[in-house]
Amino acid sequence: MGVLSFRSCTRSGEFDQDTIGLLQAACDRETAGCELLVLDVKDVSFADSSFLNTLIRLRNSRRLALAGPLPDQLHRLLELTGALPLFEVREGGASVG
């Protein structure tokens, strides 16, 4: 059985067109080469379509799980866009399993 390369990142605050570049750069830099990224999103206070696009881009480049609970606004964004089923949501936190 192979070894799973895992990385957990915590991000908080507001993510929109003006701030998403920082998240993209951090995820690219901090998770290079990992097979599984667990992104702790419980403290994300605002997220727009640029945040959603970044999540989809990350999901397309490696396994991605969102550690929650999902904030209400982020849950609505994912639900309204039909993107919620695309993501593994780990309500209990960022543990691997």
MOPAC internal coordinates of N, CA, C and O (Angstrom, degrees):
PM7 1SCF
backbone

  N    0.0000 0     0.00 0     0.00 0    0    0    0
  C    1.4445 1     0.00 0     0.00 0    1    0    0
  C    1.5201 1   108.54 1     0.00 0    2    1    0
  O    1.2310 1   120.07 1   -42.32 1    3    2    1
  N    1.3387 1   117.47 1   137.68 1    3    2    1
  C    1.4518 1   122.49 1  -177.52 1    5    3    2
  C    1.5166 1   112.94 1   -77.18 1    6    5    3
  O    1.2310 1   121.31 1   -16.62 1    7    6    5
  N    1.2973 1   115.11 1   163.38 1    7    6    5
  C    1.4575 1   121.97 1   177.75 1    9    7    6
  C    1.5209 1   108.38 1   -91.53 1   10    9    7
  O    1.2310 1   120.72 1   -48.06 1   11   10    9
  N    1.3208 1   116.23 1   131.94 1   11   10    9
  C    1.4540 1   121.97 1   179.07 1   13   11   10
  C    1.5213 1   109.48 1   -89.63 1   14   13   11
  O    1.2310 1   120.64 1   -57.93 1   15   14   13
  N    1.3002 1   116.38 1   122.07 1   15   14   13
  C    1.4519 1   121.43 1   174.86 1   17   15   14
  C    1.5207 1   107.73 1   -83.88 1   18   17   15
  O    1.2310 1   119.90 1   -60.41 1   19   18   17
  N    1.3332 1   117.79 1   119.59 1   19   18   17
  C    1.4491 1   124.06 1  -170.50 1   21   19   18
  C    1.5158 1   110.35 1  -126.25 1   22   21   19
  O    1.2310 1   121.08 1   -38.72 1   23   22   21
  N    1.3240 1   115.53 1   141.28 1   23   22   21
  C    1.4611 1   120.45 1   175.74 1   25   23   22
  C    1.5157 1   108.50 1  -143.76 1   26   25   23
  O    1.2310 1   120.46 1   -45.28 1   27   26   25
  N    1.3182 1   116.73 1   134.72 1   27   26   25
  C    1.4591 1   122.26 1   177.23 1   29   27   26
  C    1.5202 1   108.74 1  -112.79 1   30   29   27
  O    1.2310 1   120.70 1   -45.99 1   31   30   29
  N    1.3249 1   116.26 1   134.01 1   31   30   29
  C    1.4570 1   121.50 1   178.44 1   33   31   30
  C    1.5170 1   109.35 1  -129.27 1   34   33   31
  O    1.2310 1   120.93 1   -40.04 1   35   34   33
  N    1.3100 1   115.83 1   139.96 1   35   34   33
  C    1.4521 1   121.22 1   176.98 1   37   35   34
  C    1.5199 1   108.36 1  -109.95 1   38   37   35
  O    1.2310 1   121.21 1   -49.30 1   39   38   37
  N    1.3085 1   115.28 1   130.70 1   39   38   37
  C    1.4576 1   121.04 1   177.93 1   41   39   38
  C    1.5152 1   108.14 1  -131.92 1   42   41   39
  O    1.2310 1   120.69 1   -37.27 1   43   42   41
  N    1.3252 1   116.28 1   142.73 1   43   42   41
  C    1.4547 1   120.39 1  -179.30 1   45   43   42
  C    1.5193 1   109.38 1  -141.99 1   46   45   43
  O    1.2310 1   121.31 1   -15.18 1   47   46   45
  N    1.3261 1   115.10 1   164.82 1   47   46   45
  C    1.4515 1   120.62 1   176.80 1   49   47   46
  C    1.5149 1   112.38 1   101.72 1   50   49   47
  O    1.2310 1   121.33 1    24.88 1   51   50   49
  N    1.3184 1   115.05 1  -155.12 1   51   50   49
  C    1.4576 1   122.48 1  -177.07 1   53   51   50
  C    1.5226 1   110.01 1  -104.19 1   54   53   51
  O    1.2310 1   121.39 1   -42.43 1   55   54   53
  N    1.3360 1   114.95 1   137.57 1   55   54   53
  C    1.4584 1   120.47 1   178.78 1   57   55   54
  C    1.5168 1   108.82 1  -127.79 1   58   57   55
  O    1.2310 1   121.37 1   -63.70 1   59   58   57
  N    1.3194 1   114.99 1   116.30 1   59   58   57
  C    1.4574 1   121.62 1   177.88 1   61   59   58
  C    1.5211 1   108.12 1  -142.79 1   62   61   59
  O    1.2310 1   120.63 1     9.68 1   63   62   61
  N    1.2921 1   116.39 1  -170.32 1   63   62   61
  C    1.4653 1   121.81 1  -176.38 1   65   63   62
  C    1.5308 1   112.11 1   -55.60 1   66   65   63
  O    1.2310 1   119.95 1   146.87 1   67   66   65
  N    1.3313 1   117.69 1   -33.13 1   67   66   65
  C    1.4644 1   121.01 1  -177.31 1   69   67   66
  C    1.5243 1   113.87 1   -80.77 1   70   69   67
  O    1.2310 1   119.83 1   158.79 1   71   70   69
  N    1.3342 1   117.94 1   -21.21 1   71   70   69
  C    1.4691 1   119.94 1  -174.73 1   73   71   70
  C    1.5228 1   113.95 1  -117.87 1   74   73   71
  O    1.2310 1   119.87 1   172.42 1   75   74   73
  N    1.3155 1   117.85 1    -7.58 1   75   74   73
  C    1.4635 1   120.79 1  -173.97 1   77   75   74
  C    1.5271 1   112.90 1   -65.36 1   78   77   75
  O    1.2310 1   120.23 1   152.46 1   79   78   77
  N    1.2969 1   117.16 1   -27.54 1   79   78   77
  C    1.4649 1   120.59 1   179.42 1   81   79   78
  C    1.5170 1   112.68 1   -58.65 1   82   81   79
  O    1.2310 1   120.25 1   144.08 1   83   82   81
  N    1.3306 1   117.12 1   -35.92 1   83   82   81
  C    1.4616 1   121.46 1   178.85 1   85   83   82
  C    1.5200 1   110.57 1   -65.32 1   86   85   83
  O    1.2310 1   120.37 1   138.16 1   87   86   85
  N    1.3251 1   116.90 1   -41.84 1   87   86   85
  C    1.4633 1   120.72 1   177.88 1   89   87   86
  C    1.5255 1   110.50 1   -65.53 1   90   89   87
  O    1.2310 1   120.30 1   134.61 1   91   90   89
  N    1.3181 1   117.03 1   -45.39 1   91   90   89
  C    1.4612 1   120.52 1   179.67 1   93   91   90
  C    1.5193 1   110.73 1   -59.18 1   94   93   91
  O    1.2310 1   120.26 1   134.03 1   95   94   93
  N    1.3133 1   117.11 1   -45.97 1   95   94   93
  C    1.4651 1   120.86 1  -179.17 1   97   95   94
  C    1.5270 1   111.29 1   -64.34 1   98   97   95
  O    1.2310 1   120.23 1   137.38 1   99   98   97
  N    1.3244 1   117.16 1   -42.62 1   99   98   97
  C    1.4638 1   120.54 1  -179.71 1  101   99   98
  C    1.5258 1   111.20 1   -63.91 1  102  101   99
  O    1.2310 1   120.62 1   135.38 1  103  102  101
  N    1.3307 1   116.42 1   -44.62 1  103  102  101
  C    1.4663 1   119.32 1   179.69 1  105  103  102
  C    1.5158 1   111.09 1   -65.26 1  106  105  103
  O    1.2310 1   119.84 1   139.35 1  107  106  105
  N    1.3030 1   117.90 1   -40.65 1  107  106  105
  C    1.4646 1   120.63 1   178.95 1  109  107  106
  C    1.5236 1   110.80 1   -65.26 1  110  109  107
  O    1.2310 1   120.39 1   136.78 1  111  110  109
  N    1.3215 1   116.85 1   -43.22 1  111  110  109
  C    1.4686 1   122.04 1  -177.04 1  113  111  110
  C    1.5318 1   111.26 1   -72.66 1  114  113  111
  O    1.2310 1   120.21 1   132.85 1  115  114  113
  N    1.3307 1   117.20 1   -47.15 1  115  114  113
  C    1.4585 1   121.28 1  -172.24 1  117  115  114
  C    1.5219 1   113.96 1   -81.07 1  118  117  115
  O    1.2310 1   119.80 1   162.96 1  119  118  117
  N    1.3119 1   117.98 1   -17.04 1  119  118  117
  C    1.4627 1   119.30 1  -174.07 1  121  119  118
  C    1.5159 1   113.24 1  -122.17 1  122  121  119
  O    1.2310 1   120.30 1  -163.85 1  123  122  121
  N    1.2952 1   117.04 1    16.15 1  123  122  121
  C    1.4647 1   120.33 1   179.59 1  125  123  122
  C    1.5237 1   109.75 1   -56.38 1  126  125  123
  O    1.2310 1   120.78 1   -51.65 1  127  126  125
  N    1.3109 1   116.10 1   128.35 1  127  126  125
  C    1.4512 1   121.53 1   176.25 1  129  127  126
  C    1.5104 1   115.99 1    83.83 1  130  129  127
  O    1.2310 1   119.55 1   176.45 1  131  130  129
  N    1.3207 1   118.46 1    -3.55 1  131  130  129
  C    1.4598 1   118.09 1   179.48 1  133  131  130
  C    1.5255 1   110.07 1   -82.84 1  134  133  131
  O    1.2310 1   121.06 1   -28.83 1  135  134  133
  N    1.3073 1   115.57 1   151.17 1  135  134  133
  C    1.4621 1   120.96 1   178.60 1  137  135  134
  C    1.5154 1   111.77 1   -90.64 1  138  137  135
  O    1.2310 1   120.06 1   152.87 1  139  138  137
  N    1.3243 1   117.48 1   -27.13 1  139  138  137
  C    1.4602 1   122.81 1  -178.52 1  141  139  138
  C    1.5156 1   109.25 1  -130.86 1  142  141  139
  O    1.2310 1   120.82 1   -54.10 1  143  142  141
  N    1.3129 1   116.03 1   125.90 1  143  142  141
  C    1.4543 1   122.41 1   174.43 1  145  143  142
  C    1.5144 1   107.43 1  -114.08 1  146  145  143
  O    1.2310 1   120.58 1   -56.33 1  147  146  145
  N    1.3260 1   116.49 1   123.67 1  147  146  145
  C    1.4593 1   121.53 1   173.16 1  149  147  146
  C    1.5191 1   106.25 1  -106.63 1  150  149  147
  O    1.2310 1   121.03 1   -66.40 1  151  150  149
  N    1.3144 1   115.63 1   113.60 1  151  150  149
  C    1.4576 1   122.12 1  -176.57 1  153  151  150
  C    1.5238 1   108.45 1  -102.42 1  154  153  151
  O    1.2310 1   121.05 1   -67.58 1  155  154  153
  N    1.3257 1   115.60 1   112.42 1  155  154  153
  C    1.4633 1   121.43 1   179.52 1  157  155  154
  C    1.5220 1   107.82 1   -77.92 1  158  157  155
  O    1.2310 1   120.43 1   -67.60 1  159  158  157
  N    1.3280 1   116.78 1   112.40 1  159  158  157
  C    1.4607 1   122.51 1  -175.17 1  161  159  158
  C    1.5195 1   113.21 1  -113.44 1  162  161  159
  O    1.2310 1   119.78 1  -171.55 1  163  162  161
  N    1.3297 1   118.03 1     8.45 1  163  162  161
  C    1.4625 1   119.97 1  -173.59 1  165  163  162
  C    1.5245 1   113.13 1   -62.58 1  166  165  163
  O    1.2310 1   119.40 1   158.38 1  167  166  165
  N    1.3252 1   118.74 1   -21.62 1  167  166  165
  C    1.4585 1   121.48 1  -179.57 1  169  167  166
  C    1.5255 1   113.31 1  -107.26 1  170  169  167
  O    1.2310 1   120.18 1  -161.05 1  171  170  169
  N    1.3206 1   117.26 1    18.95 1  171  170  169
  C    1.4686 1   120.83 1   174.69 1  173  171  170
  C    1.5262 1   107.02 1   -78.71 1  174  173  171
  O    1.2310 1   120.54 1   -62.34 1  175  174  173
  N    1.3237 1   116.57 1   117.66 1  175  174  173
  C    1.4647 1   120.49 1  -176.07 1  177  175  174
  C    1.5200 1   112.81 1   -90.84 1  178  177  175
  O    1.2310 1   119.70 1   157.52 1  179  178  177
  N    1.3249 1   118.17 1   -22.48 1  179  178  177
  C    1.4626 1   121.90 1   177.30 1  181  179  178
  C    1.5186 1   108.76 1  -153.83 1  182  181  179
  O    1.2310 1   121.06 1   -40.75 1  183  182  181
  N    1.3196 1   115.58 1   139.25 1  183  182  181
  C    1.4692 1   121.08 1   177.19 1  185  183  182
  C    1.5207 1   108.09 1  -146.25 1  186  185  183
  O    1.2310 1   120.70 1   -45.92 1  187  186  185
  N    1.3309 1   116.27 1   134.08 1  187  186  185
  C    1.4583 1   119.76 1   177.68 1  189  187  186
  C    1.5292 1   109.65 1  -114.11 1  190  189  187
  O    1.2310 1   120.80 1    14.28 1  191  190  189
  N    1.3160 1   116.07 1  -165.72 1  191  190  189
  C    1.4672 1   120.71 1  -176.22 1  193  191  190
  C    1.5275 1   112.40 1   -63.23 1  194  193  191
  O    1.2310 1   119.67 1   152.91 1  195  194  193
  N    1.3154 1   118.23 1   -27.09 1  195  194  193
  C    1.4670 1   119.09 1   177.88 1  197  195  194
  C    1.5353 1   110.22 1   -68.34 1  198  197  195
  O    1.2310 1   119.88 1   145.54 1  199  198  197
  N    1.3208 1   117.83 1   -34.46 1  199  198  197
  C    1.4624 1   121.86 1   175.16 1  201  199  198
  C    1.5265 1   109.48 1   -66.86 1  202  201  199
  O    1.2310 1   120.63 1   135.63 1  203  202  201
  N    1.3275 1   116.41 1   -44.37 1  203  202  201
  C    1.4598 1   120.91 1   177.80 1  205  203  202
  C    1.5277 1   110.67 1   -59.77 1  206  205  203
  O    1.2310 1   120.17 1   135.25 1  207  206  205
  N    1.3221 1   117.27 1   -44.75 1  207  206  205
  C    1.4655 1   120.63 1   178.11 1  209  207  206
  C    1.5201 1   111.56 1   -60.23 1  210  209  207
  O    1.2310 1   120.25 1   141.23 1  211  210  209
  N    1.3197 1   117.13 1   -38.77 1  211  210  209
  C    1.4624 1   120.98 1   178.20 1  213  211  210
  C    1.5213 1   110.81 1   -66.07 1  214  213  211
  O    1.2310 1   120.23 1   136.89 1  215  214  213
  N    1.3384 1   117.16 1   -43.11 1  215  214  213
  C    1.4644 1   120.11 1   177.23 1  217  215  214
  C    1.5239 1   110.94 1   -59.27 1  218  217  215
  O    1.2310 1   120.40 1   136.81 1  219  218  217
  N    1.3171 1   116.84 1   -43.19 1  219  218  217
  C    1.4702 1   120.52 1  -179.79 1  221  219  218
  C    1.5209 1   110.34 1   -66.13 1  222  221  219
  O    1.2310 1   120.16 1   139.22 1  223  222  221
  N    1.3226 1   117.29 1   -40.78 1  223  222  221
  C    1.4740 1   120.68 1   177.96 1  225  223  222
  C    1.5310 1   110.42 1   -61.98 1  226  225  223
  O    1.2310 1   120.66 1   135.52 1  227  226  225
  N    1.3368 1   116.34 1   -44.48 1  227  226  225
  C    1.4684 1   119.82 1   178.07 1  229  227  226
  C    1.5187 1   110.73 1   -63.01 1  230  229  227
  O    1.2310 1   120.33 1   137.28 1  231  230  229
  N    1.3212 1   116.97 1   -42.72 1  231  230  229
  C    1.4658 1   121.76 1   179.36 1  233  231  230
  C    1.5234 1   111.28 1   -61.97 1  234  233  231
  O    1.2310 1   120.25 1   145.69 1  235  234  233
  N    1.3002 1   117.13 1   -34.31 1  235  234  233
  C    1.4633 1   121.02 1  -179.71 1  237  235  234
  C    1.5265 1   112.59 1   -76.98 1  238  237  235
  O    1.2310 1   119.99 1   166.52 1  239  238  237
  N    1.3364 1   117.63 1   -13.48 1  239  238  237
  C    1.4624 1   120.04 1  -178.47 1  241  239  238
  C    1.5265 1   113.48 1  -103.21 1  242  241  239
  O    1.2310 1   120.01 1   165.60 1  243  242  241
  N    1.3401 1   117.58 1   -14.40 1  243  242  241
  C    1.4684 1   122.51 1   179.60 1  245  243  242
  C    1.5168 1   108.48 1  -170.41 1  246  245  243
  O    1.2310 1   120.38 1    -9.27 1  247  246  245
  N    1.3146 1   116.88 1   170.73 1  247  246  245
  C    1.4636 1   120.19 1   173.77 1  249  247  246
  C    1.5164 1   108.65 1   -65.36 1  250  249  247
  O    1.2310 1   120.85 1   -44.72 1  251  250  249
  N    1.3277 1   115.98 1   135.28 1  251  250  249
  C    1.4561 1   120.98 1  -177.95 1  253  251  250
  C    1.5153 1   109.41 1  -132.46 1  254  253  251
  O    1.2310 1   120.87 1   -47.31 1  255  254  253
  N    1.3235 1   115.94 1   132.69 1  255  254  253
  C    1.4601 1   121.92 1   173.02 1  257  255  254
  C    1.5206 1   107.50 1  -124.97 1  258  257  255
  O    1.2310 1   120.93 1   -36.88 1  259  258  257
  N    1.3189 1   115.83 1   143.12 1  259  258  257
  C    1.4551 1   121.56 1   176.29 1  261  259  258
  C    1.5210 1   107.83 1  -102.35 1  262  261  259
  O    1.2310 1   120.74 1   -58.29 1  263  262  261
  N    1.3396 1   116.19 1   121.71 1  263  262  261
  C    1.4627 1   120.79 1   177.28 1  265  263  262
  C    1.5120 1   107.88 1   -89.81 1  266  265  263
  O    1.2310 1   120.92 1   -50.70 1  267  266  265
  N    1.3047 1   115.85 1   129.30 1  267  266  265
  C    1.4511 1   120.72 1  -174.81 1  269  267  266
  C    1.5071 1   111.87 1  -120.88 1  270  269  267
  O    1.2310 1   122.18 1    21.75 1  271  270  269
  N    1.2899 1   113.44 1  -158.25 1  271  270  269
  C    1.4557 1   126.97 1    20.23 1  273  271  270
  C    1.5281 1   111.91 1   -74.05 1  274  273  271
  O    1.2310 1   121.55 1   -29.82 1  275  274  273
  N    1.3360 1   114.63 1   150.18 1  275  274  273
  C    1.4544 1   119.87 1   177.88 1  277  275  274
  C    1.5278 1   109.71 1   -67.59 1  278  277  275
  O    1.2310 1   119.94 1   -48.40 1  279  278  277
  N    1.3391 1   117.73 1   131.60 1  279  278  277
  C    1.4614 1   120.05 1   173.24 1  281  279  278
  C    1.5337 1   109.63 1   -60.86 1  282  281  279
  O    1.2310 1   120.26 1   -29.87 1  283  282  281
  N    1.3170 1   117.10 1   150.13 1  283  282  281
  C    1.4630 1   121.36 1  -176.71 1  285  283  282
  C    1.5301 1   112.66 1   -53.64 1  286  285  283
  O    1.2310 1   120.32 1   134.76 1  287  286  285
  N    1.3216 1   116.99 1   -45.24 1  287  286  285
  C    1.4641 1   120.21 1  -176.90 1  289  287  286
  C    1.5194 1   111.01 1   -65.00 1  290  289  287
  O    1.2310 1   119.94 1   138.25 1  291  290  289
  N    1.3252 1   117.72 1   -41.75 1  291  290  289
  C    1.4618 1   120.68 1   178.89 1  293  291  290
  C    1.5240 1   110.34 1   -68.09 1  294  293  291
  O    1.2310 1   120.19 1   139.75 1  295  294  293
  N    1.3155 1   117.23 1   -40.25 1  295  294  293
  C    1.4676 1   120.51 1   177.33 1  297  295  294
  C    1.5226 1   110.20 1   -59.80 1  298  297  295
  O    1.2310 1   119.96 1   135.16 1  299  298  297
  N    1.3329 1   117.68 1   -44.84 1  299  298  297
  C    1.4738 1   120.99 1   178.18 1  301  299  298
  C    1.5252 1   111.35 1   -61.32 1  302  301  299
  O    1.2310 1   120.10 1   136.37 1  303  302  301
  N    1.3350 1   117.41 1   -43.63 1  303  302  301
  C    1.4673 1   121.13 1   178.76 1  305  303  302
  C    1.5200 1   110.74 1   -58.29 1  306  305  303
  O    1.2310 1   120.54 1   131.91 1  307  306  305
  N    1.3253 1   116.58 1   -48.09 1  307  306  305
  C    1.4592 1   120.60 1  -179.16 1  309  307  306
  C    1.5276 1   111.31 1   -66.43 1  310  309  307
  O    1.2310 1   120.52 1   140.98 1  311  310  309
  N    1.3169 1   116.62 1   -39.02 1  311  310  309
  C    1.4552 1   121.07 1  -178.52 1  313  311  310
  C    1.5346 1   111.47 1   -70.21 1  314  313  311
  O    1.2310 1   120.01 1   133.10 1  315  314  313
  N    1.3365 1   117.58 1   -46.90 1  315  314  313
  C    1.4651 1   121.56 1  -178.07 1  317  315  314
  C    1.5229 1   112.75 1   -64.84 1  318  317  315
  O    1.2310 1   120.51 1   148.11 1  319  318  317
  N    1.3169 1   116.63 1   -31.89 1  319  318  317
  C    1.4664 1   120.16 1  -179.32 1  321  319  318
  C    1.5235 1   112.71 1   -87.44 1  322  321  319
  O    1.2310 1   120.51 1   174.11 1  323  322  321
  N    1.3349 1   116.63 1    -5.89 1  323  322  321
  C    1.4547 1   120.43 1  -178.04 1  325  323  322
  C    1.5144 1   113.28 1    78.16 1  326  325  323
  O    1.2310 1   120.11 1  -168.80 1  327  326  325
  N    1.3343 1   117.39 1    11.20 1  327  326  325
  C    1.4665 1   121.17 1  -175.83 1  329  327  326
  C    1.5263 1   113.48 1   -89.78 1  330  329  327
  O    1.2310 1   119.41 1   168.08 1  331  330  329
  N    1.3103 1   118.73 1   -11.92 1  331  330  329
  C    1.4633 1   120.67 1  -176.60 1  333  331  330
  C    1.5276 1   113.24 1   -54.51 1  334  333  331
  O    1.2310 1   119.04 1   136.40 1  335  334  333
  N    1.3424 1   119.43 1   -43.60 1  335  334  333
  C    1.4694 1   118.98 1   179.99 1  337  335  334
  C    1.5404 1   114.40 1   -65.55 1  338  337  335
  O    1.2310 1   120.13 1   166.47 1  339  338  337
  N    1.3257 1   117.36 1   -13.53 1  339  338  337
  C    1.4610 1   120.58 1   179.76 1  341  339  338
  C    1.5225 1   112.97 1   -73.48 1  342  341  339
  O    1.2310 1   120.64 1   161.62 1  343  342  341
  N    1.3428 1   116.39 1   -18.38 1  343  342  341
  C    1.4520 1   120.16 1  -170.52 1  345  343  342
  C    1.5171 1   112.51 1  -116.35 1  346  345  343
  O    1.2310 1   121.29 1   -40.72 1  347  346  345
  N    1.3296 1   115.13 1   139.28 1  347  346  345
  C    1.4506 1   121.44 1   170.04 1  349  347  346
  C    1.5290 1   106.45 1   -79.90 1  350  349  347
  O    1.2310 1   120.59 1   -56.38 1  351  350  349
  N    1.3219 1   116.47 1   123.62 1  351  350  349
  C    1.4653 1   120.96 1   179.67 1  353  351  350
  C    1.5188 1   108.33 1  -110.78 1  354  353  351
  O    1.2310 1   121.04 1   -56.13 1  355  354  353
  N    1.3040 1   115.62 1   123.87 1  355  354  353
  C    1.4643 1   122.36 1  -179.80 1  357  355  354
  C    1.5175 1   107.36 1  -107.39 1  358  357  355
  O    1.2310 1   121.30 1   -84.49 1  359  358  357
  N    1.3150 1   115.12 1    95.51 1  359  358  357
  C    1.4696 1   120.81 1  -176.16 1  361  359  358
  C    1.5181 1   113.08 1   -63.43 1  362  361  359
  O    1.2310 1   120.13 1   150.77 1  363  362  361
  N    1.3164 1   117.35 1   -29.23 1  363  362  361
  C    1.4497 1   120.68 1  -175.56 1  365  363  362
  C    1.5096 1   115.05 1   -85.12 1  366  365  363
  O    1.2310 1   119.25 1   178.58 1  367  366  365
  N    1.3062 1   119.03 1    -1.42 1  367  366  365
  C    1.4513 1   120.92 1   179.99 1  369  367  366
  C    1.5130 1   111.97 1   126.89 1  370  369  367
  O    1.2310 1   120.82 1    20.04 1  371  370  369
  N    1.3157 1   116.05 1  -159.96 1  371  370  369
  C    1.4523 1   122.42 1  -168.41 1  373  371  370
  C    1.5154 1   115.04 1  -102.55 1  374  373  371
  O    1.2310 1   119.72 1  -159.56 1  375  374  373
  N    1.3336 1   118.14 1    20.44 1  375  374  373
  C    1.4641 1   118.53 1  -177.82 1  377  375  374
  C    1.5273 1   111.81 1   -70.28 1  378  377  375
  O    1.2310 1   121.09 1   -30.17 1  379  378  377
  N    1.3053 1   115.52 1   149.83 1  379  378  377
  C    1.4645 1   120.85 1   177.35 1  381  379  378
  C    1.5139 1   107.94 1   -86.08 1  382  381  379
  O    1.2310 1   121.47 1   -41.29 1  383  382  381
  N    1.3391 1   114.78 1   138.71 1  383  382  381
  C    1.4565 1   116.65 1   178.22 1  385  383  382
  C    1.4807 1   113.60 1  -179.80 1  386  385  383
  O    1.2310 1   120.10 1   180.00 1  387  386  385

